[in-house]
């Protein structure tokens, strides 16, 4: 069973498709880092490092993506 807040975060990740979202964007949208970590710990989301270019500079970010288990969790009533 997932909370309303977890469901909202997973739905946001599902909408982002394969690119996922950065941890920074999730936090800016009001999701606590601890909750995102719980989603990863429970296998509902995954994290991986990525490099993006911003203004000609390479910046390291952490991308969060929904897993198959996370997708199943939001499909349940």
N, CA, C and O atoms as a Maestro MAE file, in Angstrom:
{
 s_m_m2io_version
 :::
 2.0.0
}

f_m_ct {
 s_m_title
 :::
 protein
 m_atom[308] {
  # First column is atom index #
  i_m_mmod_type
  r_m_x_coord
  r_m_y_coord
  r_m_z_coord
  i_m_residue_number
  s_m_chain_name
  s_m_pdb_residue_name
  s_m_pdb_atom_name
  i_m_atomic_number
  :::
  1 25 0.849 -1.179 0.000 1 A "UNK " " N  " 7
  2 3 0.000 0.000 0.000 1 A "UNK " " CA " 6
  3 2 0.895 1.244 0.000 1 A "UNK " " C  " 6
  4 15 1.830 1.346 0.794 1 A "UNK " " O  " 8
  5 25 0.598 2.180 -0.896 2 A "UNK " " N  " 7
  6 3 1.389 3.405 -0.967 2 A "UNK " " CA " 6
  7 2 0.525 4.582 -0.538 2 A "UNK " " C  " 6
  8 15 -0.700 4.555 -0.657 2 A "UNK " " O  " 8
  9 25 1.193 5.613 -0.038 3 A "UNK " " N  " 7
  10 3 0.474 6.809 0.399 3 A "UNK " " CA " 6
  11 2 0.061 7.649 -0.815 3 A "UNK " " C  " 6
  12 15 0.528 7.427 -1.932 3 A "UNK " " O  " 8
  13 25 -0.809 8.599 -0.573 4 A "UNK " " N  " 7
  14 3 -1.252 9.513 -1.623 4 A "UNK " " CA " 6
  15 2 -0.059 10.281 -2.190 4 A "UNK " " C  " 6
  16 15 0.038 10.482 -3.401 4 A "UNK " " O  " 8
  17 25 0.841 10.707 -1.312 5 A "UNK " " N  " 7
  18 3 2.024 11.457 -1.751 5 A "UNK " " CA " 6
  19 2 2.947 10.575 -2.592 5 A "UNK " " C  " 6
  20 15 3.481 11.024 -3.606 5 A "UNK " " O  " 8
  21 25 3.136 9.327 -2.176 6 A "UNK " " N  " 7
  22 3 3.963 8.400 -2.951 6 A "UNK " " CA " 6
  23 2 3.334 8.134 -4.310 6 A "UNK " " C  " 6
  24 15 4.027 8.102 -5.327 6 A "UNK " " O  " 8
  25 25 2.015 7.944 -4.324 7 A "UNK " " N  " 7
  26 3 1.310 7.716 -5.590 7 A "UNK " " CA " 6
  27 2 1.511 8.907 -6.530 7 A "UNK " " C  " 6
  28 15 1.769 8.726 -7.720 7 A "UNK " " O  " 8
  29 25 1.392 10.115 -5.997 8 A "UNK " " N  " 7
  30 3 1.569 11.329 -6.811 8 A "UNK " " CA " 6
  31 2 2.982 11.388 -7.399 8 A "UNK " " C  " 6
  32 15 3.159 11.730 -8.568 8 A "UNK " " O  " 8
  33 25 3.980 11.055 -6.587 9 A "UNK " " N  " 7
  34 3 5.365 11.058 -7.069 9 A "UNK " " CA " 6
  35 2 5.560 9.996 -8.147 9 A "UNK " " C  " 6
  36 15 6.193 10.260 -9.169 9 A "UNK " " O  " 8
  37 25 5.022 8.803 -7.928 10 A "UNK " " N  " 7
  38 3 5.154 7.736 -8.918 10 A "UNK " " CA " 6
  39 2 4.430 8.081 -10.214 10 A "UNK " " C  " 6
  40 15 4.924 7.777 -11.300 10 A "UNK " " O  " 8
  41 25 3.269 8.709 -10.109 11 A "UNK " " N  " 7
  42 3 2.547 9.121 -11.314 11 A "UNK " " CA " 6
  43 2 3.338 10.164 -12.091 11 A "UNK " " C  " 6
  44 15 3.359 10.148 -13.322 11 A "UNK " " O  " 8
  45 25 3.986 11.065 -11.370 12 A "UNK " " N  " 7
  46 3 4.833 12.070 -12.018 12 A "UNK " " CA " 6
  47 2 5.990 11.390 -12.757 12 A "UNK " " C  " 6
  48 15 6.321 11.762 -13.883 12 A "UNK " " O  " 8
  49 25 6.600 10.391 -12.110 13 A "UNK " " N  " 7
  50 3 7.692 9.658 -12.745 13 A "UNK " " CA " 6
  51 2 7.192 8.873 -13.952 13 A "UNK " " C  " 6
  52 15 7.883 8.791 -14.967 13 A "UNK " " O  " 8
  53 25 6.005 8.300 -13.849 14 A "UNK " " N  " 7
  54 3 5.434 7.553 -14.969 14 A "UNK " " CA " 6
  55 2 5.200 8.482 -16.159 14 A "UNK " " C  " 6
  56 15 5.438 8.094 -17.304 14 A "UNK " " O  " 8
  57 25 4.738 9.699 -15.898 15 A "UNK " " N  " 7
  58 3 4.511 10.673 -16.963 15 A "UNK " " CA " 6
  59 2 5.814 11.102 -17.626 15 A "UNK " " C  " 6
  60 15 5.827 11.484 -18.796 15 A "UNK " " O  " 8
  61 25 6.913 11.037 -16.870 16 A "UNK " " N  " 7
  62 3 8.219 11.443 -17.401 16 A "UNK " " CA " 6
  63 2 8.816 10.365 -18.297 16 A "UNK " " C  " 6
  64 15 9.804 10.610 -18.990 16 A "UNK " " O  " 8
  65 25 8.221 9.172 -18.285 17 A "UNK " " N  " 7
  66 3 8.644 8.037 -19.102 17 A "UNK " " CA " 6
  67 2 10.077 7.638 -18.807 17 A "UNK " " C  " 6
  68 15 10.487 7.653 -17.646 17 A "UNK " " O  " 8
  69 25 10.846 7.284 -19.816 18 A "UNK " " N  " 7
  70 3 12.164 6.676 -19.599 18 A "UNK " " CA " 6
  71 2 13.212 7.627 -19.028 18 A "UNK " " C  " 6
  72 15 14.174 7.176 -18.406 18 A "UNK " " O  " 8
  73 25 13.046 8.918 -19.225 19 A "UNK " " N  " 7
  74 3 14.043 9.864 -18.696 19 A "UNK " " CA " 6
  75 2 13.884 10.085 -17.205 19 A "UNK " " C  " 6
  76 15 14.839 10.467 -16.529 19 A "UNK " " O  " 8
  77 25 12.691 9.851 -16.684 20 A "UNK " " N  " 7
  78 3 12.474 10.073 -15.266 20 A "UNK " " CA " 6
  79 2 12.526 11.550 -14.930 20 A "UNK " " C  " 6
  80 15 12.249 12.406 -15.769 20 A "UNK " " O  " 8
  81 25 12.880 11.829 -13.709 21 A "UNK " " N  " 7
  82 3 12.969 13.199 -13.214 21 A "UNK " " CA " 6
  83 2 14.226 13.292 -12.369 21 A "UNK " " C  " 6
  84 15 14.722 12.277 -11.880 21 A "UNK " " O  " 8
  85 25 14.740 14.482 -12.196 22 A "UNK " " N  " 7
  86 3 15.889 14.619 -11.305 22 A "UNK " " CA " 6
  87 2 15.394 14.705 -9.871 22 A "UNK " " C  " 6
  88 15 14.266 15.124 -9.612 22 A "UNK " " O  " 8
  89 25 16.243 14.308 -8.956 23 A "UNK " " N  " 7
  90 3 15.898 14.377 -7.532 23 A "UNK " " CA " 6
  91 2 15.604 15.826 -7.151 23 A "UNK " " C  " 6
  92 15 14.721 16.087 -6.334 23 A "UNK " " O  " 8
  93 25 16.337 16.761 -7.734 24 A "UNK " " N  " 7
  94 3 16.129 18.177 -7.443 24 A "UNK " " CA " 6
  95 2 14.726 18.626 -7.845 24 A "UNK " " C  " 6
  96 15 14.075 19.372 -7.115 24 A "UNK " " O  " 8
  97 25 14.262 18.166 -9.017 25 A "UNK " " N  " 7
  98 3 12.928 18.545 -9.486 25 A "UNK " " CA " 6
  99 2 11.857 17.970 -8.570 25 A "UNK " " C  " 6
  100 15 10.868 18.641 -8.276 25 A "UNK " " O  " 8
  101 25 12.045 16.733 -8.116 26 A "UNK " " N  " 7
  102 3 11.072 16.126 -7.207 26 A "UNK " " CA " 6
  103 2 10.993 16.907 -5.891 26 A "UNK " " C  " 6
  104 15 9.908 17.148 -5.361 26 A "UNK " " O  " 8
  105 25 12.157 17.295 -5.380 27 A "UNK " " N  " 7
  106 3 12.188 18.061 -4.130 27 A "UNK " " CA " 6
  107 2 11.530 19.428 -4.337 27 A "UNK " " C  " 6
  108 15 10.780 19.890 -3.477 27 A "UNK " " O  " 8
  109 25 11.808 20.077 -5.476 28 A "UNK " " N  " 7
  110 3 11.181 21.366 -5.773 28 A "UNK " " CA " 6
  111 2 9.663 21.237 -5.874 28 A "UNK " " C  " 6
  112 15 8.936 22.179 -5.560 28 A "UNK " " O  " 8
  113 25 9.185 20.074 -6.311 29 A "UNK " " N  " 7
  114 3 7.743 19.837 -6.406 29 A "UNK " " CA " 6
  115 2 7.136 19.449 -5.064 29 A "UNK " " C  " 6
  116 15 5.946 19.142 -4.983 29 A "UNK " " O  " 8
  117 25 7.952 19.461 -4.006 30 A "UNK " " N  " 7
  118 3 7.429 19.241 -2.666 30 A "UNK " " CA " 6
  119 2 7.548 17.842 -2.113 30 A "UNK " " C  " 6
  120 15 7.005 17.549 -1.048 30 A "UNK " " O  " 8
  121 25 8.257 16.963 -2.824 31 A "UNK " " N  " 7
  122 3 8.439 15.604 -2.331 31 A "UNK " " CA " 6
  123 2 9.697 15.542 -1.458 31 A "UNK " " C  " 6
  124 15 10.783 15.894 -1.918 31 A "UNK " " O  " 8
  125 25 9.562 15.102 -0.213 32 A "UNK " " N  " 7
  126 3 10.743 15.013 0.654 32 A "UNK " " CA " 6
  127 2 11.746 13.978 0.129 32 A "UNK " " C  " 6
  128 15 11.354 12.928 -0.379 32 A "UNK " " O  " 8
  129 25 13.018 14.281 0.255 33 A "UNK " " N  " 7
  130 3 14.070 13.369 -0.197 33 A "UNK " " CA " 6
  131 2 13.935 12.006 0.475 33 A "UNK " " C  " 6
  132 15 14.210 10.978 -0.144 33 A "UNK " " O  " 8
  133 25 13.509 11.994 1.749 34 A "UNK " " N  " 7
  134 3 13.360 10.735 2.475 34 A "UNK " " CA " 6
  135 2 12.276 9.861 1.839 34 A "UNK " " C  " 6
  136 15 12.416 8.639 1.792 34 A "UNK " " O  " 8
  137 25 11.198 10.480 1.349 35 A "UNK " " N  " 7
  138 3 10.135 9.724 0.706 35 A "UNK " " CA " 6
  139 2 10.617 9.128 -0.611 35 A "UNK " " C  " 6
  140 15 10.296 7.984 -0.932 35 A "UNK " " O  " 8
  141 25 11.384 9.898 -1.371 36 A "UNK " " N  " 7
  142 3 11.938 9.401 -2.628 36 A "UNK " " CA " 6
  143 2 12.887 8.237 -2.337 36 A "UNK " " C  " 6
  144 15 12.882 7.235 -3.053 36 A "UNK " " O  " 8
  145 25 13.691 8.371 -1.297 37 A "UNK " " N  " 7
  146 3 14.592 7.288 -0.913 37 A "UNK " " CA " 6
  147 2 13.810 6.033 -0.534 37 A "UNK " " C  " 6
  148 15 14.233 4.921 -0.848 37 A "UNK " " O  " 8
  149 25 12.666 6.206 0.142 38 A "UNK " " N  " 7
  150 3 11.817 5.058 0.491 38 A "UNK " " CA " 6
  151 2 11.274 4.376 -0.759 38 A "UNK " " C  " 6
  152 15 11.208 3.148 -0.809 38 A "UNK " " O  " 8
  153 25 10.887 5.148 -1.762 39 A "UNK " " N  " 7
  154 3 10.412 4.557 -3.015 39 A "UNK " " CA " 6
  155 2 11.500 3.700 -3.649 39 A "UNK " " C  " 6
  156 15 11.228 2.612 -4.157 39 A "UNK " " O  " 8
  157 25 12.730 4.195 -3.616 40 A "UNK " " N  " 7
  158 3 13.860 3.444 -4.174 40 A "UNK " " CA " 6
  159 2 14.128 2.204 -3.328 40 A "UNK " " C  " 6
  160 15 14.307 1.110 -3.863 40 A "UNK " " O  " 8
  161 25 14.155 2.374 -2.017 41 A "UNK " " N  " 7
  162 3 14.426 1.264 -1.107 41 A "UNK " " CA " 6
  163 2 13.384 0.146 -1.256 41 A "UNK " " C  " 6
  164 15 13.704 -1.035 -1.124 41 A "UNK " " O  " 8
  165 25 12.131 0.541 -1.535 42 A "UNK " " N  " 7
  166 3 11.049 -0.434 -1.681 42 A "UNK " " CA " 6
  167 2 10.903 -0.962 -3.111 42 A "UNK " " C  " 6
  168 15 9.972 -1.711 -3.406 42 A "UNK " " O  " 8
  169 25 11.824 -0.569 -4.000 43 A "UNK " " N  " 7
  170 3 11.830 -1.084 -5.368 43 A "UNK " " CA " 6
  171 2 10.792 -0.466 -6.288 43 A "UNK " " C  " 6
  172 15 10.551 -0.990 -7.375 43 A "UNK " " O  " 8
  173 25 10.169 0.639 -5.878 44 A "UNK " " N  " 7
  174 3 9.152 1.291 -6.697 44 A "UNK " " CA " 6
  175 2 9.743 2.317 -7.658 44 A "UNK " " C  " 6
  176 15 9.097 2.715 -8.628 44 A "UNK " " O  " 8
  177 25 10.969 2.739 -7.384 45 A "UNK " " N  " 7
  178 3 11.686 3.691 -8.237 45 A "UNK " " CA " 6
  179 2 13.167 3.318 -8.197 45 A "UNK " " C  " 6
  180 15 13.618 2.589 -7.313 45 A "UNK " " O  " 8
  181 25 13.898 3.825 -9.159 46 A "UNK " " N  " 7
  182 3 15.354 3.602 -9.179 46 A "UNK " " CA " 6
  183 2 16.043 4.937 -9.389 46 A "UNK " " C  " 6
  184 15 15.445 5.890 -9.890 46 A "UNK " " O  " 8
  185 25 17.304 4.994 -9.002 47 A "UNK " " N  " 7
  186 3 18.119 6.206 -9.180 47 A "UNK " " CA " 6
  187 2 19.365 5.858 -9.968 47 A "UNK " " C  " 6
  188 15 19.910 4.761 -9.854 47 A "UNK " " O  " 8
  189 25 19.803 6.816 -10.771 48 A "UNK " " N  " 7
  190 3 21.085 6.661 -11.450 48 A "UNK " " CA " 6
  191 2 21.659 8.027 -11.752 48 A "UNK " " C  " 6
  192 15 20.925 8.990 -11.973 48 A "UNK " " O  " 8
  193 25 22.970 8.101 -11.760 49 A "UNK " " N  " 7
  194 3 23.649 9.354 -12.066 49 A "UNK " " CA " 6
  195 2 23.596 9.648 -13.548 49 A "UNK " " C  " 6
  196 15 23.544 8.736 -14.373 49 A "UNK " " O  " 8
  197 25 23.609 10.924 -13.881 50 A "UNK " " N  " 7
  198 3 23.578 11.360 -15.273 50 A "UNK " " CA " 6
  199 2 24.306 12.692 -15.358 50 A "UNK " " C  " 6
  200 15 24.416 13.412 -14.366 50 A "UNK " " O  " 8
  201 25 24.794 13.008 -16.521 51 A "UNK " " N  " 7
  202 3 25.448 14.291 -16.758 51 A "UNK " " CA " 6
  203 2 24.625 15.064 -17.775 51 A "UNK " " C  " 6
  204 15 24.295 14.545 -18.841 51 A "UNK " " O  " 8
  205 25 24.297 16.304 -17.443 52 A "UNK " " N  " 7
  206 3 23.570 17.171 -18.372 52 A "UNK " " CA " 6
  207 2 24.394 18.428 -18.602 52 A "UNK " " C  " 6
  208 15 25.171 18.847 -17.744 52 A "UNK " " O  " 8
  209 25 24.209 19.019 -19.775 53 A "UNK " " N  " 7
  210 3 24.907 20.265 -20.080 53 A "UNK " " CA " 6
  211 2 23.959 21.429 -19.882 53 A "UNK " " C  " 6
  212 15 22.853 21.450 -20.423 53 A "UNK " " O  " 8
  213 25 24.408 22.396 -19.100 54 A "UNK " " N  " 7
  214 3 23.637 23.605 -18.837 54 A "UNK " " CA " 6
  215 2 24.566 24.784 -19.076 54 A "UNK " " C  " 6
  216 15 25.573 24.943 -18.387 54 A "UNK " " O  " 8
  217 25 24.224 25.596 -20.044 55 A "UNK " " N  " 7
  218 3 25.051 26.756 -20.352 55 A "UNK " " CA " 6
  219 2 26.487 26.393 -20.705 55 A "UNK " " C  " 6
  220 15 27.419 27.128 -20.380 55 A "UNK " " O  " 8
  221 25 26.661 25.259 -21.371 56 A "UNK " " N  " 7
  222 3 27.996 24.831 -21.771 56 A "UNK " " CA " 6
  223 2 28.775 24.106 -20.684 56 A "UNK " " C  " 6
  224 15 29.900 23.660 -20.913 56 A "UNK " " O  " 8
  225 25 28.174 23.987 -19.494 57 A "UNK " " N  " 7
  226 3 28.841 23.282 -18.390 57 A "UNK " " CA " 6
  227 2 28.192 21.932 -18.170 57 A "UNK " " C  " 6
  228 15 26.974 21.794 -18.292 57 A "UNK " " O  " 8
  229 25 28.997 20.941 -17.848 58 A "UNK " " N  " 7
  230 3 28.474 19.617 -17.518 58 A "UNK " " CA " 6
  231 2 28.152 19.574 -16.024 58 A "UNK " " C  " 6
  232 15 28.988 19.911 -15.185 58 A "UNK " " O  " 8
  233 25 26.929 19.156 -15.709 59 A "UNK " " N  " 7
  234 3 26.485 19.079 -14.326 59 A "UNK " " CA " 6
  235 2 26.017 17.656 -14.042 59 A "UNK " " C  " 6
  236 15 25.282 17.067 -14.835 59 A "UNK " " O  " 8
  237 25 26.444 17.113 -12.919 60 A "UNK " " N  " 7
  238 3 26.012 15.788 -12.497 60 A "UNK " " CA " 6
  239 2 24.665 15.901 -11.799 60 A "UNK " " C  " 6
  240 15 24.491 16.728 -10.904 60 A "UNK " " O  " 8
  241 25 23.711 15.068 -12.208 61 A "UNK " " N  " 7
  242 3 22.397 15.027 -11.574 61 A "UNK " " CA " 6
  243 2 22.051 13.573 -11.252 61 A "UNK " " C  " 6
  244 15 22.653 12.643 -11.788 61 A "UNK " " O  " 8
  245 25 21.087 13.401 -10.382 62 A "UNK " " N  " 7
  246 3 20.576 12.072 -10.083 62 A "UNK " " CA " 6
  247 2 19.180 11.978 -10.675 62 A "UNK " " C  " 6
  248 15 18.295 12.758 -10.327 62 A "UNK " " O  " 8
  249 25 18.989 11.020 -11.571 63 A "UNK " " N  " 7
  250 3 17.692 10.799 -12.191 63 A "UNK " " CA " 6
  251 2 16.943 9.715 -11.426 63 A "UNK " " C  " 6
  252 15 17.522 8.704 -11.029 63 A "UNK " " O  " 8
  253 25 15.659 9.940 -11.227 64 A "UNK " " N  " 7
  254 3 14.787 8.974 -10.553 64 A "UNK " " CA " 6
  255 2 13.784 8.501 -11.592 64 A "UNK " " C  " 6
  256 15 13.153 9.309 -12.275 64 A "UNK " " O  " 8
  257 25 13.642 7.177 -11.706 65 A "UNK " " N  " 7
  258 3 12.729 6.593 -12.679 65 A "UNK " " CA " 6
  259 2 11.819 5.586 -11.990 65 A "UNK " " C  " 6
  260 15 12.216 4.938 -11.022 65 A "UNK " " O  " 8
  261 25 10.606 5.461 -12.493 66 A "UNK " " N  " 7
  262 3 9.673 4.486 -11.959 66 A "UNK " " CA " 6
  263 2 10.096 3.096 -12.428 66 A "UNK " " C  " 6
  264 15 10.574 2.931 -13.550 66 A "UNK " " O  " 8
  265 25 9.919 2.107 -11.570 67 A "UNK " " N  " 7
  266 3 10.205 0.719 -11.935 67 A "UNK " " CA " 6
  267 2 8.907 0.030 -12.333 67 A "UNK " " C  " 6
  268 15 7.825 0.603 -12.214 67 A "UNK " " O  " 8
  269 25 9.027 -1.204 -12.806 68 A "UNK " " N  " 7
  270 3 7.826 -1.979 -13.125 68 A "UNK " " CA " 6
  271 2 6.955 -2.155 -11.884 68 A "UNK " " C  " 6
  272 15 5.729 -2.083 -11.969 68 A "UNK " " O  " 8
  273 25 7.587 -2.387 -10.729 69 A "UNK " " N  " 7
  274 3 6.831 -2.539 -9.477 69 A "UNK " " CA " 6
  275 2 6.114 -1.238 -9.130 69 A "UNK " " C  " 6
  276 15 4.982 -1.270 -8.648 69 A "UNK " " O  " 8
  277 25 6.751 -0.101 -9.366 70 A "UNK " " N  " 7
  278 3 6.114 1.191 -9.124 70 A "UNK " " CA " 6
  279 2 4.933 1.407 -10.044 70 A "UNK " " C  " 6
  280 15 3.902 1.936 -9.629 70 A "UNK " " O  " 8
  281 25 5.081 0.997 -11.299 71 A "UNK " " N  " 7
  282 3 3.984 1.108 -12.251 71 A "UNK " " CA " 6
  283 2 2.797 0.251 -11.812 71 A "UNK " " C  " 6
  284 15 1.648 0.687 -11.895 71 A "UNK " " O  " 8
  285 25 3.071 -0.954 -11.351 72 A "UNK " " N  " 7
  286 3 2.000 -1.827 -10.869 72 A "UNK " " CA " 6
  287 2 1.324 -1.215 -9.638 72 A "UNK " " C  " 6
  288 15 0.108 -1.321 -9.479 72 A "UNK " " O  " 8
  289 25 2.107 -0.580 -8.774 73 A "UNK " " N  " 7
  290 3 1.556 0.011 -7.549 73 A "UNK " " CA " 6
  291 2 0.554 1.130 -7.857 73 A "UNK " " C  " 6
  292 15 -0.444 1.272 -7.151 73 A "UNK " " O  " 8
  293 25 0.812 1.926 -8.905 74 A "UNK " " N  " 7
  294 3 -0.131 3.011 -9.215 74 A "UNK " " CA " 6
  295 2 -1.314 2.512 -10.029 74 A "UNK " " C  " 6
  296 15 -2.320 3.211 -10.148 74 A "UNK " " O  " 8
  297 25 -1.209 1.324 -10.587 75 A "UNK " " N  " 7
  298 3 -2.331 0.757 -11.326 75 A "UNK " " CA " 6
  299 2 -3.334 0.088 -10.407 75 A "UNK " " C  " 6
  300 15 -4.475 -0.148 -10.802 75 A "UNK " " O  " 8
  301 25 -2.919 -0.223 -9.172 76 A "UNK " " N  " 7
  302 3 -3.824 -0.840 -8.211 76 A "UNK " " CA " 6
  303 2 -4.791 0.214 -7.669 76 A "UNK " " C  " 6
  304 15 -4.414 1.372 -7.493 76 A "UNK " " O  " 8
  305 25 -6.049 -0.189 -7.402 77 A "UNK " " N  " 7
  306 3 -7.021 0.788 -6.879 77 A "UNK " " CA " 6
  307 2 -6.676 1.266 -5.487 77 A "UNK " " C  " 6
  308 15 -7.398 2.085 -4.919 77 A "UNK " " O  " 8
  :::
 }
 m_bond[307] {
  # First column is bond index #
  i_m_from
  i_m_to
  i_m_order
  :::
  1 1 2 1
  2 2 3 1
  3 3 4 2
  4 3 5 1
  5 5 6 1
  6 6 7 1
  7 7 8 2
  8 7 9 1
  9 9 10 1
  10 10 11 1
  11 11 12 2
  12 11 13 1
  13 13 14 1
  14 14 15 1
  15 15 16 2
  16 15 17 1
  17 17 18 1
  18 18 19 1
  19 19 20 2
  20 19 21 1
  21 21 22 1
  22 22 23 1
  23 23 24 2
  24 23 25 1
  25 25 26 1
  26 26 27 1
  27 27 28 2
  28 27 29 1
  29 29 30 1
  30 30 31 1
  31 31 32 2
  32 31 33 1
  33 33 34 1
  34 34 35 1
  35 35 36 2
  36 35 37 1
  37 37 38 1
  38 38 39 1
  39 39 40 2
  40 39 41 1
  41 41 42 1
  42 42 43 1
  43 43 44 2
  44 43 45 1
  45 45 46 1
  46 46 47 1
  47 47 48 2
  48 47 49 1
  49 49 50 1
  50 50 51 1
  51 51 52 2
  52 51 53 1
  53 53 54 1
  54 54 55 1
  55 55 56 2
  56 55 57 1
  57 57 58 1
  58 58 59 1
  59 59 60 2
  60 59 61 1
  61 61 62 1
  62 62 63 1
  63 63 64 2
  64 63 65 1
  65 65 66 1
  66 66 67 1
  67 67 68 2
  68 67 69 1
  69 69 70 1
  70 70 71 1
  71 71 72 2
  72 71 73 1
  73 73 74 1
  74 74 75 1
  75 75 76 2
  76 75 77 1
  77 77 78 1
  78 78 79 1
  79 79 80 2
  80 79 81 1
  81 81 82 1
  82 82 83 1
  83 83 84 2
  84 83 85 1
  85 85 86 1
  86 86 87 1
  87 87 88 2
  88 87 89 1
  89 89 90 1
  90 90 91 1
  91 91 92 2
  92 91 93 1
  93 93 94 1
  94 94 95 1
  95 95 96 2
  96 95 97 1
  97 97 98 1
  98 98 99 1
  99 99 100 2
  100 99 101 1
  101 101 102 1
  102 102 103 1
  103 103 104 2
  104 103 105 1
  105 105 106 1
  106 106 107 1
  107 107 108 2
  108 107 109 1
  109 109 110 1
  110 110 111 1
  111 111 112 2
  112 111 113 1
  113 113 114 1
  114 114 115 1
  115 115 116 2
  116 115 117 1
  117 117 118 1
  118 118 119 1
  119 119 120 2
  120 119 121 1
  121 121 122 1
  122 122 123 1
  123 123 124 2
  124 123 125 1
  125 125 126 1
  126 126 127 1
  127 127 128 2
  128 127 129 1
  129 129 130 1
  130 130 131 1
  131 131 132 2
  132 131 133 1
  133 133 134 1
  134 134 135 1
  135 135 136 2
  136 135 137 1
  137 137 138 1
  138 138 139 1
  139 139 140 2
  140 139 141 1
  141 141 142 1
  142 142 143 1
  143 143 144 2
  144 143 145 1
  145 145 146 1
  146 146 147 1
  147 147 148 2
  148 147 149 1
  149 149 150 1
  150 150 151 1
  151 151 152 2
  152 151 153 1
  153 153 154 1
  154 154 155 1
  155 155 156 2
  156 155 157 1
  157 157 158 1
  158 158 159 1
  159 159 160 2
  160 159 161 1
  161 161 162 1
  162 162 163 1
  163 163 164 2
  164 163 165 1
  165 165 166 1
  166 166 167 1
  167 167 168 2
  168 167 169 1
  169 169 170 1
  170 170 171 1
  171 171 172 2
  172 171 173 1
  173 173 174 1
  174 174 175 1
  175 175 176 2
  176 175 177 1
  177 177 178 1
  178 178 179 1
  179 179 180 2
  180 179 181 1
  181 181 182 1
  182 182 183 1
  183 183 184 2
  184 183 185 1
  185 185 186 1
  186 186 187 1
  187 187 188 2
  188 187 189 1
  189 189 190 1
  190 190 191 1
  191 191 192 2
  192 191 193 1
  193 193 194 1
  194 194 195 1
  195 195 196 2
  196 195 197 1
  197 197 198 1
  198 198 199 1
  199 199 200 2
  200 199 201 1
  201 201 202 1
  202 202 203 1
  203 203 204 2
  204 203 205 1
  205 205 206 1
  206 206 207 1
  207 207 208 2
  208 207 209 1
  209 209 210 1
  210 210 211 1
  211 211 212 2
  212 211 213 1
  213 213 214 1
  214 214 215 1
  215 215 216 2
  216 215 217 1
  217 217 218 1
  218 218 219 1
  219 219 220 2
  220 219 221 1
  221 221 222 1
  222 222 223 1
  223 223 224 2
  224 223 225 1
  225 225 226 1
  226 226 227 1
  227 227 228 2
  228 227 229 1
  229 229 230 1
  230 230 231 1
  231 231 232 2
  232 231 233 1
  233 233 234 1
  234 234 235 1
  235 235 236 2
  236 235 237 1
  237 237 238 1
  238 238 239 1
  239 239 240 2
  240 239 241 1
  241 241 242 1
  242 242 243 1
  243 243 244 2
  244 243 245 1
  245 245 246 1
  246 246 247 1
  247 247 248 2
  248 247 249 1
  249 249 250 1
  250 250 251 1
  251 251 252 2
  252 251 253 1
  253 253 254 1
  254 254 255 1
  255 255 256 2
  256 255 257 1
  257 257 258 1
  258 258 259 1
  259 259 260 2
  260 259 261 1
  261 261 262 1
  262 262 263 1
  263 263 264 2
  264 263 265 1
  265 265 266 1
  266 266 267 1
  267 267 268 2
  268 267 269 1
  269 269 270 1
  270 270 271 1
  271 271 272 2
  272 271 273 1
  273 273 274 1
  274 274 275 1
  275 275 276 2
  276 275 277 1
  277 277 278 1
  278 278 279 1
  279 279 280 2
  280 279 281 1
  281 281 282 1
  282 282 283 1
  283 283 284 2
  284 283 285 1
  285 285 286 1
  286 286 287 1
  287 287 288 2
  288 287 289 1
  289 289 290 1
  290 290 291 1
  291 291 292 2
  292 291 293 1
  293 293 294 1
  294 294 295 1
  295 295 296 2
  296 295 297 1
  297 297 298 1
  298 298 299 1
  299 299 300 2
  300 299 301 1
  301 301 302 1
  302 302 303 1
  303 303 304 2
  304 303 305 1
  305 305 306 1
  306 306 307 1
  307 307 308 2
  :::
 }
}
